[in-house]
Amino acid sequence: MIENKTELWTVIILLGLGSFTLRFLFTGFVGDRQMPAWVLRHLRYTAVAVLPALVAPLVVWPAATGGQPDPVRMSAAVATLAVGYFSKNVLAAIATGAVVLFGGIYLMG
């Protein structure tokens, strides 16, 4: 826990500057140039890779269960993945995962 407000604002400002610098490297220096096809192909998958990377720890080691794997969360993740893969519909996948998760919690609890 940060008790000193100066330390907190220093961390916030430094993280903001670091984030700006990383973004500027791509938009400021490369923004007006044509990128090679292989770079564009790899960048297309960045958003698809970020979401699972953020969600996977919450499914495998949920804080709500003290870090222990939970069958309800695992089944909700599998249902979401299956509906998303077969239907190609993001909203249907999200709704299915929510229904399975909350239905499983309701039935188990």
Gaussian input, Z-matrix of N, CA and C with variables (Angstrom, degrees):
# hf/3-21g

backbone

0 1
 N
 C     1     B1
 C     2     B2     1     A1
 N     3     B3     2     A2     1     D1
 C     4     B4     3     A3     2     D2
 C     5     B5     4     A4     3     D3
 N     6     B6     5     A5     4     D4
 C     7     B7     6     A6     5     D5
 C     8     B8     7     A7     6     D6
 N     9     B9     8     A8     7     D7
 C    10    B10     9     A9     8     D8
 C    11    B11    10    A10     9     D9
 N    12    B12    11    A11    10    D10
 C    13    B13    12    A12    11    D11
 C    14    B14    13    A13    12    D12
 N    15    B15    14    A14    13    D13
 C    16    B16    15    A15    14    D14
 C    17    B17    16    A16    15    D15
 N    18    B18    17    A17    16    D16
 C    19    B19    18    A18    17    D17
 C    20    B20    19    A19    18    D18
 N    21    B21    20    A20    19    D19
 C    22    B22    21    A21    20    D20
 C    23    B23    22    A22    21    D21
 N    24    B24    23    A23    22    D22
 C    25    B25    24    A24    23    D23
 C    26    B26    25    A25    24    D24
 N    27    B27    26    A26    25    D25
 C    28    B28    27    A27    26    D26
 C    29    B29    28    A28    27    D27
 N    30    B30    29    A29    28    D28
 C    31    B31    30    A30    29    D29
 C    32    B32    31    A31    30    D30
 N    33    B33    32    A32    31    D31
 C    34    B34    33    A33    32    D32
 C    35    B35    34    A34    33    D33
 N    36    B36    35    A35    34    D34
 C    37    B37    36    A36    35    D35
 C    38    B38    37    A37    36    D36
 N    39    B39    38    A38    37    D37
 C    40    B40    39    A39    38    D38
 C    41    B41    40    A40    39    D39
 N    42    B42    41    A41    40    D40
 C    43    B43    42    A42    41    D41
 C    44    B44    43    A43    42    D42
 N    45    B45    44    A44    43    D43
 C    46    B46    45    A45    44    D44
 C    47    B47    46    A46    45    D45
 N    48    B48    47    A47    46    D46
 C    49    B49    48    A48    47    D47
 C    50    B50    49    A49    48    D48
 N    51    B51    50    A50    49    D49
 C    52    B52    51    A51    50    D50
 C    53    B53    52    A52    51    D51
 N    54    B54    53    A53    52    D52
 C    55    B55    54    A54    53    D53
 C    56    B56    55    A55    54    D54
 N    57    B57    56    A56    55    D55
 C    58    B58    57    A57    56    D56
 C    59    B59    58    A58    57    D57
 N    60    B60    59    A59    58    D58
 C    61    B61    60    A60    59    D59
 C    62    B62    61    A61    60    D60
 N    63    B63    62    A62    61    D61
 C    64    B64    63    A63    62    D62
 C    65    B65    64    A64    63    D63
 N    66    B66    65    A65    64    D64
 C    67    B67    66    A66    65    D65
 C    68    B68    67    A67    66    D66
 N    69    B69    68    A68    67    D67
 C    70    B70    69    A69    68    D68
 C    71    B71    70    A70    69    D69
 N    72    B72    71    A71    70    D70
 C    73    B73    72    A72    71    D71
 C    74    B74    73    A73    72    D72
 N    75    B75    74    A74    73    D73
 C    76    B76    75    A75    74    D74
 C    77    B77    76    A76    75    D75
 N    78    B78    77    A77    76    D76
 C    79    B79    78    A78    77    D77
 C    80    B80    79    A79    78    D78
 N    81    B81    80    A80    79    D79
 C    82    B82    81    A81    80    D80
 C    83    B83    82    A82    81    D81
 N    84    B84    83    A83    82    D82
 C    85    B85    84    A84    83    D83
 C    86    B86    85    A85    84    D84
 N    87    B87    86    A86    85    D85
 C    88    B88    87    A87    86    D86
 C    89    B89    88    A88    87    D87
 N    90    B90    89    A89    88    D88
 C    91    B91    90    A90    89    D89
 C    92    B92    91    A91    90    D90
 N    93    B93    92    A92    91    D91
 C    94    B94    93    A93    92    D92
 C    95    B95    94    A94    93    D93
 N    96    B96    95    A95    94    D94
 C    97    B97    96    A96    95    D95
 C    98    B98    97    A97    96    D96
 N    99    B99    98    A98    97    D97
 C   100   B100    99    A99    98    D98
 C   101   B101   100   A100    99    D99
 N   102   B102   101   A101   100   D100
 C   103   B103   102   A102   101   D101
 C   104   B104   103   A103   102   D102
 N   105   B105   104   A104   103   D103
 C   106   B106   105   A105   104   D104
 C   107   B107   106   A106   105   D105
 N   108   B108   107   A107   106   D106
 C   109   B109   108   A108   107   D107
 C   110   B110   109   A109   108   D108
 N   111   B111   110   A110   109   D109
 C   112   B112   111   A111   110   D110
 C   113   B113   112   A112   111   D111
 N   114   B114   113   A113   112   D112
 C   115   B115   114   A114   113   D113
 C   116   B116   115   A115   114   D114
 N   117   B117   116   A116   115   D115
 C   118   B118   117   A117   116   D116
 C   119   B119   118   A118   117   D117
 N   120   B120   119   A119   118   D118
 C   121   B121   120   A120   119   D119
 C   122   B122   121   A121   120   D120
 N   123   B123   122   A122   121   D121
 C   124   B124   123   A123   122   D122
 C   125   B125   124   A124   123   D123
 N   126   B126   125   A125   124   D124
 C   127   B127   126   A126   125   D125
 C   128   B128   127   A127   126   D126
 N   129   B129   128   A128   127   D127
 C   130   B130   129   A129   128   D128
 C   131   B131   130   A130   129   D129
 N   132   B132   131   A131   130   D130
 C   133   B133   132   A132   131   D131
 C   134   B134   133   A133   132   D132
 N   135   B135   134   A134   133   D133
 C   136   B136   135   A135   134   D134
 C   137   B137   136   A136   135   D135
 N   138   B138   137   A137   136   D136
 C   139   B139   138   A138   137   D137
 C   140   B140   139   A139   138   D138
 N   141   B141   140   A140   139   D139
 C   142   B142   141   A141   140   D140
 C   143   B143   142   A142   141   D141
 N   144   B144   143   A143   142   D142
 C   145   B145   144   A144   143   D143
 C   146   B146   145   A145   144   D144
 N   147   B147   146   A146   145   D145
 C   148   B148   147   A147   146   D146
 C   149   B149   148   A148   147   D147
 N   150   B150   149   A149   148   D148
 C   151   B151   150   A150   149   D149
 C   152   B152   151   A151   150   D150
 N   153   B153   152   A152   151   D151
 C   154   B154   153   A153   152   D152
 C   155   B155   154   A154   153   D153
 N   156   B156   155   A155   154   D154
 C   157   B157   156   A156   155   D155
 C   158   B158   157   A157   156   D156
 N   159   B159   158   A158   157   D157
 C   160   B160   159   A159   158   D158
 C   161   B161   160   A160   159   D159
 N   162   B162   161   A161   160   D160
 C   163   B163   162   A162   161   D161
 C   164   B164   163   A163   162   D162
 N   165   B165   164   A164   163   D163
 C   166   B166   165   A165   164   D164
 C   167   B167   166   A166   165   D165
 N   168   B168   167   A167   166   D166
 C   169   B169   168   A168   167   D167
 C   170   B170   169   A169   168   D168
 N   171   B171   170   A170   169   D169
 C   172   B172   171   A171   170   D170
 C   173   B173   172   A172   171   D171
 N   174   B174   173   A173   172   D172
 C   175   B175   174   A174   173   D173
 C   176   B176   175   A175   174   D174
 N   177   B177   176   A176   175   D175
 C   178   B178   177   A177   176   D176
 C   179   B179   178   A178   177   D177
 N   180   B180   179   A179   178   D178
 C   181   B181   180   A180   179   D179
 C   182   B182   181   A181   180   D180
 N   183   B183   182   A182   181   D181
 C   184   B184   183   A183   182   D182
 C   185   B185   184   A184   183   D183
 N   186   B186   185   A185   184   D184
 C   187   B187   186   A186   185   D185
 C   188   B188   187   A187   186   D186
 N   189   B189   188   A188   187   D187
 C   190   B190   189   A189   188   D188
 C   191   B191   190   A190   189   D189
 N   192   B192   191   A191   190   D190
 C   193   B193   192   A192   191   D191
 C   194   B194   193   A193   192   D192
 N   195   B195   194   A194   193   D193
 C   196   B196   195   A195   194   D194
 C   197   B197   196   A196   195   D195
 N   198   B198   197   A197   196   D196
 C   199   B199   198   A198   197   D197
 C   200   B200   199   A199   198   D198
 N   201   B201   200   A200   199   D199
 C   202   B202   201   A201   200   D200
 C   203   B203   202   A202   201   D201
 N   204   B204   203   A203   202   D202
 C   205   B205   204   A204   203   D203
 C   206   B206   205   A205   204   D204
 N   207   B207   206   A206   205   D205
 C   208   B208   207   A207   206   D206
 C   209   B209   208   A208   207   D207
 N   210   B210   209   A209   208   D208
 C   211   B211   210   A210   209   D209
 C   212   B212   211   A211   210   D210
 N   213   B213   212   A212   211   D211
 C   214   B214   213   A213   212   D212
 C   215   B215   214   A214   213   D213
 N   216   B216   215   A215   214   D214
 C   217   B217   216   A216   215   D215
 C   218   B218   217   A217   216   D216
 N   219   B219   218   A218   217   D217
 C   220   B220   219   A219   218   D218
 C   221   B221   220   A220   219   D219
 N   222   B222   221   A221   220   D220
 C   223   B223   222   A222   221   D221
 C   224   B224   223   A223   222   D222
 N   225   B225   224   A224   223   D223
 C   226   B226   225   A225   224   D224
 C   227   B227   226   A226   225   D225
 N   228   B228   227   A227   226   D226
 C   229   B229   228   A228   227   D227
 C   230   B230   229   A229   228   D228
 N   231   B231   230   A230   229   D229
 C   232   B232   231   A231   230   D230
 C   233   B233   232   A232   231   D231
 N   234   B234   233   A233   232   D232
 C   235   B235   234   A234   233   D233
 C   236   B236   235   A235   234   D234
 N   237   B237   236   A236   235   D235
 C   238   B238   237   A237   236   D236
 C   239   B239   238   A238   237   D237
 N   240   B240   239   A239   238   D238
 C   241   B241   240   A240   239   D239
 C   242   B242   241   A241   240   D240
 N   243   B243   242   A242   241   D241
 C   244   B244   243   A243   242   D242
 C   245   B245   244   A244   243   D243
 N   246   B246   245   A245   244   D244
 C   247   B247   246   A246   245   D245
 C   248   B248   247   A247   246   D246
 N   249   B249   248   A248   247   D247
 C   250   B250   249   A249   248   D248
 C   251   B251   250   A250   249   D249
 N   252   B252   251   A251   250   D250
 C   253   B253   252   A252   251   D251
 C   254   B254   253   A253   252   D252
 N   255   B255   254   A254   253   D253
 C   256   B256   255   A255   254   D254
 C   257   B257   256   A256   255   D255
 N   258   B258   257   A257   256   D256
 C   259   B259   258   A258   257   D257
 C   260   B260   259   A259   258   D258
 N   261   B261   260   A260   259   D259
 C   262   B262   261   A261   260   D260
 C   263   B263   262   A262   261   D261
 N   264   B264   263   A263   262   D262
 C   265   B265   264   A264   263   D263
 C   266   B266   265   A265   264   D264
 N   267   B267   266   A266   265   D265
 C   268   B268   267   A267   266   D266
 C   269   B269   268   A268   267   D267
 N   270   B270   269   A269   268   D268
 C   271   B271   270   A270   269   D269
 C   272   B272   271   A271   270   D270
 N   273   B273   272   A272   271   D271
 C   274   B274   273   A273   272   D272
 C   275   B275   274   A274   273   D273
 N   276   B276   275   A275   274   D274
 C   277   B277   276   A276   275   D275
 C   278   B278   277   A277   276   D276
 N   279   B279   278   A278   277   D277
 C   280   B280   279   A279   278   D278
 C   281   B281   280   A280   279   D279
 N   282   B282   281   A281   280   D280
 C   283   B283   282   A282   281   D281
 C   284   B284   283   A283   282   D282
 N   285   B285   284   A284   283   D283
 C   286   B286   285   A285   284   D284
 C   287   B287   286   A286   285   D285
 N   288   B288   287   A287   286   D286
 C   289   B289   288   A288   287   D287
 C   290   B290   289   A289   288   D288
 N   291   B291   290   A290   289   D289
 C   292   B292   291   A291   290   D290
 C   293   B293   292   A292   291   D291
 N   294   B294   293   A293   292   D292
 C   295   B295   294   A294   293   D293
 C   296   B296   295   A295   294   D294
 N   297   B297   296   A296   295   D295
 C   298   B298   297   A297   296   D296
 C   299   B299   298   A298   297   D297
 N   300   B300   299   A299   298   D298
 C   301   B301   300   A300   299   D299
 C   302   B302   301   A301   300   D300
 N   303   B303   302   A302   301   D301
 C   304   B304   303   A303   302   D302
 C   305   B305   304   A304   303   D303
 N   306   B306   305   A305   304   D304
 C   307   B307   306   A306   305   D305
 C   308   B308   307   A307   306   D306
 N   309   B309   308   A308   307   D307
 C   310   B310   309   A309   308   D308
 C   311   B311   310   A310   309   D309
 N   312   B312   311   A311   310   D310
 C   313   B313   312   A312   311   D311
 C   314   B314   313   A313   312   D312
 N   315   B315   314   A314   313   D313
 C   316   B316   315   A315   314   D314
 C   317   B317   316   A316   315   D315
 N   318   B318   317   A317   316   D316
 C   319   B319   318   A318   317   D317
 C   320   B320   319   A319   318   D318
 N   321   B321   320   A320   319   D319
 C   322   B322   321   A321   320   D320
 C   323   B323   322   A322   321   D321
 N   324   B324   323   A323   322   D322
 C   325   B325   324   A324   323   D323
 C   326   B326   325   A325   324   D324

   B1=1.4478
   B2=1.5228
   B3=1.3242
   B4=1.4634
   B5=1.5213
   B6=1.3227
   B7=1.4550
   B8=1.5228
   B9=1.3057
   B10=1.4471
   B11=1.5282
   B12=1.3366
   B13=1.4633
   B14=1.5305
   B15=1.3048
   B16=1.4634
   B17=1.5224
   B18=1.3094
   B19=1.4704
   B20=1.5233
   B21=1.3137
   B22=1.4590
   B23=1.5210
   B24=1.3290
   B25=1.4568
   B26=1.5260
   B27=1.3146
   B28=1.4700
   B29=1.5178
   B30=1.3196
   B31=1.4684
   B32=1.5250
   B33=1.3288
   B34=1.4666
   B35=1.5236
   B36=1.3273
   B37=1.4715
   B38=1.5246
   B39=1.3325
   B40=1.4693
   B41=1.5262
   B42=1.3331
   B43=1.4623
   B44=1.5308
   B45=1.3293
   B46=1.4581
   B47=1.5241
   B48=1.3332
   B49=1.4637
   B50=1.5298
   B51=1.3196
   B52=1.4654
   B53=1.5147
   B54=1.3189
   B55=1.4628
   B56=1.5270
   B57=1.3447
   B58=1.4599
   B59=1.5231
   B60=1.3287
   B61=1.4564
   B62=1.5220
   B63=1.3289
   B64=1.4690
   B65=1.5156
   B66=1.3090
   B67=1.4660
   B68=1.5263
   B69=1.3280
   B70=1.4601
   B71=1.5196
   B72=1.3272
   B73=1.4577
   B74=1.5278
   B75=1.3312
   B76=1.4566
   B77=1.5233
   B78=1.3206
   B79=1.4662
   B80=1.5222
   B81=1.3063
   B82=1.4593
   B83=1.5141
   B84=1.3040
   B85=1.4564
   B86=1.5215
   B87=1.3232
   B88=1.4543
   B89=1.5263
   B90=1.3234
   B91=1.4556
   B92=1.5118
   B93=1.3371
   B94=1.4613
   B95=1.5233
   B96=1.3071
   B97=1.4685
   B98=1.5250
   B99=1.3180
   B100=1.4590
   B101=1.5317
   B102=1.3276
   B103=1.4639
   B104=1.5248
   B105=1.3320
   B106=1.4635
   B107=1.5304
   B108=1.3186
   B109=1.4714
   B110=1.5254
   B111=1.3316
   B112=1.4673
   B113=1.5262
   B114=1.3411
   B115=1.4676
   B116=1.5253
   B117=1.3206
   B118=1.4591
   B119=1.5254
   B120=1.3294
   B121=1.4718
   B122=1.5312
   B123=1.3208
   B124=1.4639
   B125=1.5214
   B126=1.3177
   B127=1.4599
   B128=1.5217
   B129=1.3131
   B130=1.4650
   B131=1.5300
   B132=1.3164
   B133=1.4610
   B134=1.5334
   B135=1.3069
   B136=1.4588
   B137=1.5238
   B138=1.3251
   B139=1.4691
   B140=1.5260
   B141=1.3192
   B142=1.4611
   B143=1.5250
   B144=1.3115
   B145=1.4618
   B146=1.5238
   B147=1.3257
   B148=1.4618
   B149=1.5235
   B150=1.3181
   B151=1.4659
   B152=1.5288
   B153=1.3338
   B154=1.4702
   B155=1.5264
   B156=1.3259
   B157=1.4617
   B158=1.5207
   B159=1.3166
   B160=1.4624
   B161=1.5215
   B162=1.3262
   B163=1.4663
   B164=1.5244
   B165=1.3127
   B166=1.4709
   B167=1.5303
   B168=1.3260
   B169=1.4693
   B170=1.5235
   B171=1.3432
   B172=1.4578
   B173=1.5209
   B174=1.3193
   B175=1.4606
   B176=1.5235
   B177=1.3138
   B178=1.4630
   B179=1.5325
   B180=1.3325
   B181=1.4687
   B182=1.5286
   B183=1.3314
   B184=1.4729
   B185=1.5276
   B186=1.3227
   B187=1.4604
   B188=1.5280
   B189=1.3331
   B190=1.4621
   B191=1.5228
   B192=1.3246
   B193=1.4616
   B194=1.5266
   B195=1.3148
   B196=1.4577
   B197=1.5125
   B198=1.3050
   B199=1.4594
   B200=1.5094
   B201=1.3179
   B202=1.4685
   B203=1.5287
   B204=1.3289
   B205=1.4704
   B206=1.5359
   B207=1.3166
   B208=1.4571
   B209=1.5268
   B210=1.3426
   B211=1.4640
   B212=1.5333
   B213=1.3219
   B214=1.4700
   B215=1.5236
   B216=1.3221
   B217=1.4592
   B218=1.5221
   B219=1.3090
   B220=1.4683
   B221=1.5312
   B222=1.3258
   B223=1.4692
   B224=1.5273
   B225=1.3349
   B226=1.4621
   B227=1.5282
   B228=1.3165
   B229=1.4649
   B230=1.5269
   B231=1.3186
   B232=1.4673
   B233=1.5293
   B234=1.3283
   B235=1.4690
   B236=1.5280
   B237=1.3203
   B238=1.4637
   B239=1.5180
   B240=1.3166
   B241=1.4569
   B242=1.5277
   B243=1.3276
   B244=1.4651
   B245=1.5222
   B246=1.3178
   B247=1.4678
   B248=1.5263
   B249=1.3209
   B250=1.4598
   B251=1.5118
   B252=1.3205
   B253=1.4645
   B254=1.5262
   B255=1.3201
   B256=1.4572
   B257=1.5287
   B258=1.3167
   B259=1.4663
   B260=1.5255
   B261=1.3289
   B262=1.4704
   B263=1.5303
   B264=1.3366
   B265=1.4532
   B266=1.5287
   B267=1.3237
   B268=1.4593
   B269=1.5268
   B270=1.3224
   B271=1.4663
   B272=1.5259
   B273=1.3243
   B274=1.4621
   B275=1.5288
   B276=1.3205
   B277=1.4663
   B278=1.5268
   B279=1.3269
   B280=1.4622
   B281=1.5242
   B282=1.3278
   B283=1.4691
   B284=1.5219
   B285=1.3222
   B286=1.4620
   B287=1.5178
   B288=1.3171
   B289=1.4602
   B290=1.5177
   B291=1.3306
   B292=1.4698
   B293=1.5223
   B294=1.3324
   B295=1.4701
   B296=1.5243
   B297=1.3182
   B298=1.4700
   B299=1.5264
   B300=1.3383
   B301=1.4627
   B302=1.5227
   B303=1.3284
   B304=1.4572
   B305=1.5251
   B306=1.3314
   B307=1.4690
   B308=1.5207
   B309=1.3239
   B310=1.4581
   B311=1.5206
   B312=1.3227
   B313=1.4732
   B314=1.5302
   B315=1.3236
   B316=1.4784
   B317=1.5307
   B318=1.3347
   B319=1.4549
   B320=1.5315
   B321=1.3308
   B322=1.4568
   B323=1.5351
   B324=1.3214
   B325=1.4600
   B326=1.4801
   A1=108.64
   A2=115.51
   A3=120.43
   A4=108.38
   A5=116.13
   A6=120.94
   A7=111.88
   A8=117.01
   A9=121.63
   A10=109.32
   A11=117.29
   A12=120.33
   A13=111.66
   A14=117.73
   A15=120.91
   A16=110.01
   A17=116.15
   A18=120.50
   A19=110.23
   A20=117.36
   A21=121.67
   A22=111.13
   A23=117.79
   A24=121.11
   A25=111.43
   A26=117.14
   A27=119.87
   A28=110.56
   A29=116.90
   A30=121.04
   A31=110.35
   A32=117.91
   A33=121.46
   A34=110.88
   A35=117.21
   A36=121.00
   A37=111.02
   A38=117.40
   A39=120.20
   A40=111.56
   A41=117.68
   A42=119.72
   A43=111.14
   A44=117.09
   A45=120.50
   A46=112.03
   A47=116.44
   A48=120.23
   A49=111.39
   A50=116.33
   A51=119.79
   A52=111.69
   A53=116.84
   A54=121.18
   A55=110.59
   A56=116.77
   A57=120.49
   A58=110.78
   A59=116.84
   A60=120.88
   A61=111.58
   A62=116.73
   A63=119.64
   A64=111.57
   A65=117.96
   A66=120.65
   A67=110.73
   A68=117.12
   A69=120.61
   A70=111.69
   A71=117.36
   A72=119.66
   A73=111.04
   A74=116.93
   A75=119.85
   A76=112.07
   A77=117.18
   A78=118.91
   A79=112.51
   A80=118.36
   A81=121.08
   A82=113.80
   A83=116.90
   A84=120.15
   A85=113.28
   A86=117.89
   A87=121.03
   A88=111.61
   A89=117.95
   A90=122.20
   A91=115.57
   A92=119.43
   A93=120.38
   A94=113.21
   A95=117.69
   A96=121.47
   A97=110.51
   A98=115.10
   A99=121.07
   A100=108.67
   A101=116.71
   A102=120.05
   A103=109.50
   A104=116.24
   A105=119.11
   A106=111.26
   A107=115.56
   A108=121.15
   A109=111.57
   A110=118.54
   A111=120.05
   A112=111.02
   A113=118.31
   A114=120.86
   A115=109.97
   A116=116.50
   A117=120.20
   A118=111.55
   A119=116.60
   A120=120.61
   A121=110.38
   A122=117.79
   A123=120.57
   A124=112.04
   A125=117.91
   A126=120.89
   A127=111.92
   A128=117.04
   A129=120.94
   A130=111.50
   A131=118.06
   A132=121.80
   A133=113.08
   A134=118.60
   A135=121.18
   A136=112.03
   A137=117.24
   A138=120.22
   A139=111.44
   A140=116.49
   A141=120.46
   A142=110.91
   A143=117.94
   A144=121.49
   A145=112.43
   A146=117.74
   A147=120.34
   A148=111.59
   A149=118.51
   A150=120.93
   A151=112.54
   A152=119.88
   A153=118.15
   A154=113.34
   A155=117.13
   A156=119.66
   A157=111.36
   A158=117.52
   A159=120.81
   A160=112.25
   A161=116.77
   A162=121.21
   A163=112.42
   A164=118.56
   A165=121.88
   A166=113.77
   A167=120.66
   A168=118.54
   A169=113.19
   A170=116.81
   A171=120.03
   A172=112.01
   A173=116.60
   A174=121.12
   A175=110.67
   A176=116.47
   A177=120.74
   A178=112.13
   A179=117.40
   A180=121.84
   A181=109.98
   A182=118.84
   A183=120.11
   A184=112.19
   A185=115.61
   A186=120.99
   A187=111.04
   A188=117.15
   A189=120.93
   A190=112.27
   A191=117.43
   A192=120.47
   A193=111.75
   A194=116.40
   A195=119.55
   A196=113.23
   A197=117.56
   A198=121.87
   A199=114.56
   A200=117.69
   A201=121.42
   A202=109.55
   A203=117.87
   A204=119.98
   A205=111.04
   A206=115.11
   A207=121.63
   A208=108.76
   A209=117.78
   A210=120.13
   A211=113.68
   A212=117.07
   A213=119.85
   A214=109.92
   A215=117.85
   A216=120.72
   A217=111.47
   A218=116.57
   A219=119.73
   A220=110.93
   A221=116.83
   A222=119.54
   A223=110.88
   A224=118.06
   A225=120.34
   A226=110.67
   A227=117.22
   A228=120.74
   A229=110.78
   A230=117.15
   A231=120.65
   A232=110.49
   A233=117.49
   A234=120.87
   A235=110.66
   A236=116.96
   A237=121.06
   A238=111.00
   A239=116.12
   A240=120.82
   A241=111.17
   A242=117.10
   A243=120.66
   A244=111.78
   A245=117.11
   A246=119.78
   A247=110.41
   A248=117.29
   A249=120.25
   A250=112.44
   A251=116.75
   A252=120.62
   A253=111.61
   A254=116.57
   A255=119.21
   A256=113.48
   A257=118.19
   A258=119.15
   A259=112.89
   A260=118.02
   A261=122.84
   A262=111.44
   A263=116.61
   A264=122.78
   A265=108.23
   A266=116.52
   A267=121.54
   A268=111.35
   A269=116.70
   A270=119.50
   A271=111.77
   A272=117.27
   A273=120.11
   A274=110.72
   A275=116.79
   A276=120.77
   A277=110.85
   A278=116.81
   A279=120.70
   A280=110.50
   A281=116.43
   A282=120.29
   A283=111.21
   A284=117.00
   A285=120.41
   A286=111.11
   A287=117.29
   A288=120.70
   A289=111.88
   A290=116.70
   A291=120.05
   A292=111.31
   A293=116.33
   A294=119.99
   A295=110.45
   A296=117.39
   A297=120.57
   A298=110.68
   A299=117.03
   A300=120.11
   A301=111.45
   A302=117.51
   A303=119.75
   A304=112.23
   A305=116.21
   A306=118.96
   A307=111.52
   A308=116.16
   A309=120.54
   A310=112.13
   A311=116.30
   A312=120.08
   A313=110.36
   A314=115.59
   A315=120.12
   A316=110.66
   A317=117.20
   A318=120.90
   A319=112.52
   A320=117.22
   A321=121.75
   A322=111.93
   A323=116.07
   A324=119.27
   A325=111.33
   D1=130.34
   D2=179.26
   D3=-87.50
   D4=119.86
   D5=-177.74
   D6=-96.37
   D7=-24.57
   D8=-176.81
   D9=-95.76
   D10=124.52
   D11=-177.93
   D12=-68.62
   D13=-29.76
   D14=177.59
   D15=-63.66
   D16=-43.05
   D17=178.47
   D18=-63.61
   D19=-42.09
   D20=178.81
   D21=-60.42
   D22=-48.67
   D23=-178.49
   D24=-68.48
   D25=-32.09
   D26=175.59
   D27=-63.41
   D28=-44.81
   D29=178.51
   D30=-63.25
   D31=-44.69
   D32=-179.93
   D33=-61.06
   D34=-45.69
   D35=-178.68
   D36=-66.19
   D37=-43.14
   D38=179.70
   D39=-64.99
   D40=-40.51
   D41=177.12
   D42=-65.94
   D43=-38.04
   D44=176.63
   D45=-63.59
   D46=-43.32
   D47=177.86
   D48=-64.33
   D49=-41.03
   D50=177.89
   D51=-63.10
   D52=-43.01
   D53=178.81
   D54=-64.13
   D55=-43.29
   D56=178.49
   D57=-61.70
   D58=-42.83
   D59=-178.71
   D60=-61.85
   D61=-45.40
   D62=179.08
   D63=-62.78
   D64=-41.35
   D65=179.97
   D66=-69.59
   D67=-38.26
   D68=-179.41
   D69=-65.42
   D70=-32.46
   D71=178.65
   D72=-56.96
   D73=-37.91
   D74=-178.93
   D75=-85.59
   D76=-45.90
   D77=-175.35
   D78=-82.22
   D79=-35.56
   D80=-177.41
   D81=-78.42
   D82=-44.25
   D83=-176.65
   D84=-90.34
   D85=-31.78
   D86=-174.81
   D87=-109.86
   D88=-6.43
   D89=-171.70
   D90=-57.56
   D91=-32.25
   D92=-176.52
   D93=-102.27
   D94=5.66
   D95=-179.59
   D96=-105.75
   D97=152.63
   D98=175.42
   D99=-77.32
   D100=127.00
   D101=178.92
   D102=-88.77
   D103=151.02
   D104=178.15
   D105=-62.39
   D106=155.15
   D107=-177.49
   D108=-60.71
   D109=-36.63
   D110=-177.90
   D111=-67.84
   D112=-32.68
   D113=177.23
   D114=-68.86
   D115=-44.99
   D116=178.70
   D117=-62.05
   D118=-37.71
   D119=178.76
   D120=-64.33
   D121=-41.35
   D122=179.13
   D123=-71.78
   D124=-37.29
   D125=179.10
   D126=-65.82
   D127=-26.79
   D128=179.08
   D129=-61.86
   D130=-27.96
   D131=-176.59
   D132=-95.37
   D133=0.89
   D134=-177.52
   D135=-62.36
   D136=-48.88
   D137=-178.76
   D138=-63.91
   D139=-36.08
   D140=-179.97
   D141=-68.23
   D142=-29.26
   D143=-179.08
   D144=-83.77
   D145=-28.02
   D146=-175.00
   D147=-70.84
   D148=-44.85
   D149=-176.82
   D150=-60.30
   D151=-49.71
   D152=176.30
   D153=-61.24
   D154=-33.43
   D155=178.28
   D156=-66.26
   D157=-32.05
   D158=177.57
   D159=-78.45
   D160=-34.96
   D161=-173.52
   D162=-86.06
   D163=-33.20
   D164=-174.12
   D165=-54.28
   D166=-46.57
   D167=178.30
   D168=-62.95
   D169=-31.72
   D170=179.26
   D171=-71.48
   D172=-24.60
   D173=178.71
   D174=-86.59
   D175=-45.14
   D176=-174.73
   D177=-77.90
   D178=-41.50
   D179=-179.11
   D180=-127.07
   D181=68.80
   D182=-175.77
   D183=-69.13
   D184=138.95
   D185=178.82
   D186=-66.67
   D187=-28.26
   D188=-178.15
   D189=-64.76
   D190=-23.72
   D191=179.97
   D192=-109.99
   D193=15.78
   D194=179.77
   D195=73.52
   D196=24.51
   D197=179.58
   D198=87.14
   D199=2.31
   D200=178.85
   D201=-87.28
   D202=138.67
   D203=177.64
   D204=-58.02
   D205=142.83
   D206=-175.65
   D207=-123.82
   D208=122.05
   D209=-178.87
   D210=-59.91
   D211=-32.18
   D212=-179.71
   D213=-65.90
   D214=-45.79
   D215=-179.97
   D216=-68.74
   D217=-36.79
   D218=177.02
   D219=-63.77
   D220=-43.73
   D221=-179.77
   D222=-67.74
   D223=-35.86
   D224=176.34
   D225=-64.62
   D226=-39.33
   D227=178.72
   D228=-66.66
   D229=-42.67
   D230=179.03
   D231=-64.97
   D232=-42.29
   D233=178.62
   D234=-63.48
   D235=-42.43
   D236=178.53
   D237=-62.37
   D238=-45.36
   D239=179.27
   D240=-62.52
   D241=-44.23
   D242=-178.73
   D243=-64.22
   D244=-47.59
   D245=-179.36
   D246=-65.19
   D247=-41.38
   D248=178.28
   D249=-63.77
   D250=-40.50
   D251=-178.48
   D252=-68.37
   D253=-45.62
   D254=-174.86
   D255=-82.48
   D256=-33.34
   D257=-177.19
   D258=-95.16
   D259=-19.22
   D260=-175.75
   D261=57.23
   D262=29.00
   D263=-177.71
   D264=-119.52
   D265=110.45
   D266=-175.70
   D267=-64.08
   D268=-44.47
   D269=-178.02
   D270=-65.09
   D271=-38.69
   D272=177.13
   D273=-64.83
   D274=-38.90
   D275=178.96
   D276=-65.35
   D277=-44.80
   D278=179.74
   D279=-63.83
   D280=-44.99
   D281=-179.88
   D282=-63.01
   D283=-41.68
   D284=178.54
   D285=-62.63
   D286=-45.55
   D287=178.66
   D288=-61.06
   D289=-40.90
   D290=179.48
   D291=-66.03
   D292=-42.60
   D293=179.83
   D294=-64.08
   D295=-44.61
   D296=179.76
   D297=-65.07
   D298=-42.86
   D299=-179.46
   D300=-64.02
   D301=-53.35
   D302=-177.01
   D303=-71.12
   D304=-33.12
   D305=175.09
   D306=-65.73
   D307=-41.26
   D308=178.50
   D309=-66.29
   D310=-41.32
   D311=177.23
   D312=-63.22
   D313=-41.40
   D314=-179.78
   D315=-64.76
   D316=-43.86
   D317=-178.58
   D318=-70.63
   D319=-35.15
   D320=-177.74
   D321=-79.92
   D322=-27.66
   D323=-173.15
   D324=-101.94

